[in-house]
Amino acid sequence: LPIGVQSFEKIRTGDYYYVDKTPYIHRLIEQAGYYFLSRPRRFGKSLLLDTLHQLFEAKEPLFRGL
């Protein structure tokens, strides 16, 4: 697993392992509302937000196979 890589695109196009959390992201989007992302440092908040960014930018090829 990459340490310090906060770009979903870099992880998906690089030679990294990735724990797929897209079903949880889909649930967050479907159950619209405000969310407070409370997790300790180094637990993927920036990566999660970048994944959402890539999703809403319609970069569908990054999500193939997930």
Protein Blocks (a to p, Z undefined) as FASTA:
>chain_A
ZZhiabfklmmmmccddddfklmmmmmmmmgcdddddddehiommmmmmmmmmmmnopak
lmgoZZ
